[in-house]
Amino acid sequence: MSLQVVIKKKYPDFSLDIKFDSGSNRIGILGASGCGKSLTLKSIAGIEKPDEGRIAFGKKIWFDDSKRINVKTAKRNVGYLFQNYALFPNMTVEENIAAALHGAGNKEKKQTVKSSEDILKQFGLSDIRDHRPDELSGGQQQRTALARMMACDPGLILLDEPFSAMDTYLREGMRLELIRLLNMYDKTVIMVGHDRDEIYQICNYLILMDKGRIIAQGETDRLFEHPATPAAARLTGCKNISRIKRLSDHRICALDWHNLELVTDGKVSEDITHAGIRAHDFIPGEHGVNVIPCGQAMISRLPFEWYITLENGLWWKQSRELSESYQSSIVPQYISVMPDKILLMKE
């Protein structure tokens, strides 16, 4: 179902001005903390009222300042998963879910018990049905919050950084669990976050935000492959970005990499201002037309990667085994990058 969002809202030290229209069922909003992601969700949910604009989901108009329409939050049928999950602390898992069912208008006690039982089984919560939130792990709290939200059968699901309250080692498993649970329901989902891996894994349509505005949007894979601006490239994880001087239609001079000259696959138009290379896209040795001297490189290590900073400032990530010791010999004299791996961008 299509979601149309046009929002303008002024705050004392911040302005929100965004516009998108997507029919995707998995929409991700990626941006740094404070860029307006959560304010966007709150506006869609009706918690925040925009100064002007329009919000429509399918054929339902939720907000339109020109027509003086502002549907109340309770009438929008939106499920909102907050960062802290917002479970009722004095209620058990089962009581949290039952409360949602009653709130959704399900007043028949027998029907409520039956529905609660089904939801507990569906979300794998039967064994902890009598536990209160402070007795649950982060993953159990998230599943309970999701179950409570889905008990109301929302048409639109809003996820506000759903993994921010979890330890790092739990996140990967919970991402897979969230995908499994969401796949059980034919719902439109909007997820906001500042972790590109989480957004990439879950969402097929991506919106990049910076300082209250959308700087790029489109299919997730395409935005990662072709970020149009340096800001978009940074948000998608590109570590190497340089100002350039155009030499010809397919040749540039990278000013921030010791005036390194590179051949590009894409055409270098007059308005191209920057180039980018992802840190995983280098090849050890001399291959093709873009051969880069490593010089006096600096090496640091992560559990499964070498971080190598070349003398000209380029970052290179190379996989490693845990058993590998620190060795300067892992850096060859030259590395290479294929012309089609060079990102061309406009400021």
C-alpha positions, -999 to +999 in steps of 0.1 A: +000+000+000+014+034-009+025+058+018+027+095+009+045+118+034+050+155+030+060+172+062+072+207+072+077+215+109+098+241+126+113+236+160+133+262+180+166+250+167+156+225+140+134+223+109+119+191+094+112+193+057+107+159+040+088+144+011+085+108-001+060+085-017+066+048-017+047+016-023+073-006-007+064-028+022+098-024+039+109+012+041+141+022+059+151+057+071+189+059+077+206+089+093+227+102+121+213+108+156+193+140+156+186+142+119+148+139+124+141+102+119+121+097+150+102+130+145+092+117+111+078+085+126+059+105+153+044+127+126+032+097+107+017+082+138+000+114+147+020+120+179+035+152+163+015+176+143+033+191+112+030+228+105+019+219+070+019+190+045+000+158+038+002+122+051-018+095+034-017+058+036-035+041+007-068+059+003-068+072+038-057+108+045-044+112+080-032+147+077-037+176+053-034+211+066-051+226+035-082+206+042-078+208+080-076+171+084-057+157+113-068+121+123-061+112+159-034+086+166-058+060+179-078+062+146-048+057+123-043+020+131-006+024+134+017+001+154+046+019+170+075+001+185+095+026+207+132+024+213+126+013+250+096-009+240+073+009+265+059-023+281+036-019+311+061-027+340+034-039+364+019-064+339+031-099+328+038-107+292+003-122+288-013-092+305+006-068+282-008-086+251-043-089+266-043-052+273-036-045+237-064-068+226-089-050+248-077-017+236-083-028+200-119-033+208-119-071+216-141-071+247-152-107+248-132-124+276-132-159+260-121-144+227-094-124+243-079-154+261-080-174+229-063-147+209-037-141+236-029-178+236-025-178+198-002-148+199+019-162+228+026-193+207+032-174+175+059-152+191+074-180+212+064-164+245+043-192+261+071-202+285+075-167+299+038-156+298+039-149+336+071-129+336+071-091+341+093-069+318+121-066+344+125-104+343+129-105+305+160-103+284+163-076+257+153-100+230+123-112+250+112-077+257+113-069+220+093-100+211+067-091+237+065-055+225+061-068+189+034-093+200+015-066+218+017-043+188+006-070+163-023-080+186-040-048+175-036-058+138-021-024+127-021-015+090+012+003+093+042-007+116+067+019+128+100+006+143+121+033+160+157+019+163+144-015+175+178-029+184+192+002+202+185-012+236+203-045+230+239-056+235+258-059+203+261-097+204+223-100+205+216-078+175+224-101+146+202-129+159+174-105+166+175-090+132+169-124+117+141-130+143+125-097+134+126-105+097+109-139+104+082-122+125+075-095+100+073-120+072+044-136+091+023-105+085+015-087+052+021-052+066+039-021+055+069-014+078+089+017+083+121+013+103+145+041+113+181+037+125+216+048+122+231+013+116+234+008+079+237-030+082+204-033+101+185-011+076+201-029+046+192-063+059+155-055+066+145-028+041+142-028+003+134+009+000+158+034+016+155+070+026+187+088+036+182+118+060+205+146+071+196+176+092+159+173+088+159+167+051+160+138+026+192+137+007+185+106-013+159+079-017+152+048-038+158+010-039+182+001-011+207-018-034+208+010-059+215+037-033+244+016-019+257+010-054+253+046-066+251+072-038+247+105-056+264+128-030+293+126-005+268+128+024+248+098+010+280+078+004+291+084+041+257+072+054+260+040+033+295+033+048+319+046+022+352+054+040+372+069+011+358+102-004+379+128-022+375+160-040+384+156-076+396+175-106+382+164-139+408+154-165+386+139-192+353+121-196+367+090-179+397+103-159+400+122-126+426+135-103+418+127-066+429+158-048+427+143-012+447+112-022+480+128-031+466+138-066+461+102-075+449+098-111+422+072-118+403+059-148+365+057-142+338+035-158+312+062-154+313+095-174+328+124-154+305+152-162+314+188-155+293+189-123+310+159-106+329+171-075+338+140-056+349+104-060+345+075-036+360+040-032+346+015-007+373+000+015+365-036+005+368-029-033+406-029-036+425-058-050+461-067-039+487-064-066+489-047-100+456-052-120+441-031-148+445+006-152+442+019-116+473+007-099+479+025-065+512+025-046+508+016-009+538+034+004+544+034+041+510+020+052+497+019+088+481-014+099+456-021+127+435-052+133+400-062+141+390-098+149+383-107+112+398-078+093+430-058+088+425-020+086+452-007+063+457+030+058+479+038+028+504+066+027+481+086+005+452+083+030+431+056+014+415+031+037+416-006+028+399-034+046+413-069+041+399-101+057+421-120+082+421-152+102+422-149+140+454-170+140+471-144+118+497-124+137+505-087+131+527-087+100+537-058+078+542-083+050+504-084+044+507-050+026+518-054-010+537-028-029+506-020-050+469-024-048+443-018-076+407-008-081+385-015-111+371+015-129+335+004-122+342+005-084+348+042-084+318+062-072+312+096-089+293+122-069+280+158-068+282+180-038 
